[in-house]
Amino acid sequence: MRIIFLIIGLFAATIASAQETVVSELSQDGVSITATFDGSEIFLFGAIKRDAPVNASAGQLDVIIEVSGPPTETLVRQKERKVIIWVNADSVEMDRAPSYYSIAATGPLEQLVTDSERSLRNLGLDYAVRVANPEDEEFREAVIRIHQKDGTYATEVTPVTLTEETLFTTKLAMPVNVVEGEYTVKTMLVRDLQVISTSTSTITVRKTGAEKWLYDLAHEQAFIYGLLSLAVALLAGWTASEIFRRIRG
C-alpha cells in the first residue's frame, strides 16, 4: 500500500512540475521603409509546448509580448525661454529609453506579473524608460509623453487571444515614424504572476529605394546632398513662377 501511495505521489509531483515552454513566430521578420510607407502590421502567433499534463489546480496562464525598438539618444535637454528666445537649460542623461515600445497581453500588465518581476525584466514603461538620477523623474515622464504623442510608445495594451491555454495570436502595429534598426519581440509565458518561459524574435526595419538613397546621401555626402536640395528648390521656384506667368498671360 505504501508503494502505491509513493507512485501516486511521484505522478502528482510530475504533473505539478510539468515544463511549459512558449513557442512563437512572426508573419514577417522585416519591414521596408519606402517613400510610400504608411506603417506596417505584423501578425504574431504561437503555442505552449508541454512535456506533461498540467495540474488542474495550477494558476491562470497568461501571455505577454513586449516589442522594443533600438535605443534613442541618451541626453535629454530642457528648453527655457530667455526674454524672446528659447535656449537649452538643464539636461539629463537617460539610463534607458527605447525608440519604440509596445505591450500586447492577455490582460492588464499590472495584474499579470508582480512588480518585482516587472522590475527584473524591465517590463512596462515604468521600467523600460529610466533616468540615471531618480530625482529627474519629470524628464523621464516628458520623454514618455513625447513618444506617446507621436505614436512610438503605445498608450494601451494590445489584446492577445489565448485559446484553450495552448494557442495565442495578436497583431503588432509598426507606426509610420519607426526608425531603422533591430526591434526585439519578447514573448513571455506567465503563470501565477511569474514568467516561466520566454521566446525572443527580431524585426529588422530598413530604408529601401529612394528613401535609403537620400538618407545615405545626406549622411555620407552632405555637400552633394546640399547642392541637390538647392537645385530642387530652384527648379520648384522656377516652375511655380512659370505657372503664374502663364496664368496671368
Secondary structure, 3 states (H helix, E strand, C coil): CHHHHHHHHHHHHHHHCCCEEEEEEECCCEEEECCCCCCEEEEEEEEEEECCCCCCCCCCEEEEEEEECCECCCEEEEEEEECCEEEEEEEEEEEECECCEEEEECCCHHHHCCHHHHHHHCCCHHHHCEECCHHHHHHHHHHHHHHHHCCCECCCCEECEEECCCEEEEEEEECCCCCCEEEEEEEEEEECCEEEEEEEEEEEEEECHHHHHHHHHHHHCHHHHHHHHHHHHHHHHHHHHHHHHHHHC
